[in-house]
Amino acid sequence: MSHSFRNRWALWCLLGMITLPLTGCMHNGLVPRTTHRQSQYRSQQLWGQNKSMSQSMAQLQQQNDQLRGNLDIANKRIDNLNAERAQMAERFKNTGRTNPLSSDANARFKGLSQKYSGITFDENTGVAKLDSDLLFDSGSDTVAKKGEALLRDIASILNSGDTKLLRVQIVGHTDDRPIAKAATKSRHPTNWHLSTNRANSVLVELKKFGIDQRRMRSSGAGEFEPIANNKDPNTRAKNRRVEIYVLAPDASDVAGAWDQVRSQN
């Protein structure tokens, strides 16, 4: 055996000894055990992560369905409340539209609203609103001369024809400013007192002009039923008023009528 052949044979043996441990785990082209185990472990990890994500998605979907159901219930409740409020408003409006005045009395009240700048009349309800500034001086509950003519005309309407059979409810209102002047405060400690005392004064004045006192009632609401905001003098003045309601003989007063409307709902 030649020397070069012996060298090549030794090199092949050496290479065989080096590569044998590396290829010893491969049989018939199979993946080494270590790589195979790593792949299996990674697959298990991915499967677990996928399962966890699937469970999380299912929980999120369940929560979403529950929230959607709660939203549907809330929307239905809102719709029901809006329907009930609209129904209440319609009933109250229909109750308020029961104007017992005759067409002649309506026309005469409408004429007063054109004659005096301080009166408004609602033909649907039969309610007349009189500006307190037309009837009274500031802080006073004594009917001024300028208001006597208006109340005399109103008494004339209320004492004519079938209107003579109707009841009269008088309600006083103020703005939101508290009583400040000492002289006024001694007579009217609060806006409640001022509004009630002014309603009483109008009642007494109508009695003086011939209205049977048994037909009339008076009350005060203070500053708590404004018809305009109190942010400036012009709008604040609208809240200082006396309202005259004309009611059927068997009707409740204004507060009783409102309680009846609420009880029907």
Buried (B, 14 or more C-beta within 10 A) or exposed (E): EEEEEEEEEEEEEEEEEEEEEEEEEEEEEEEEEEEEEEEEEEEEEEEEEEEEEEEEEEEEEEEEEEEEEEEEEEEEEEEEEEEEEEEBEEBBEEBBEEBBBBEEBBEBBEEBBEEBEBBBBBBEBBBBBBBBBBBBEEBBBEBEEBBBEBBBBBBBBBBEEEBEEBBBBBBBBBBEEEBEEEEBBEBBEBBBBBBBBBBBBBBEBBBEBEBEEEBBBBBBBBBEEBEEEBEEEEBBBBBBBBBBBBBEEEBBBBEEBBEEBEEEE
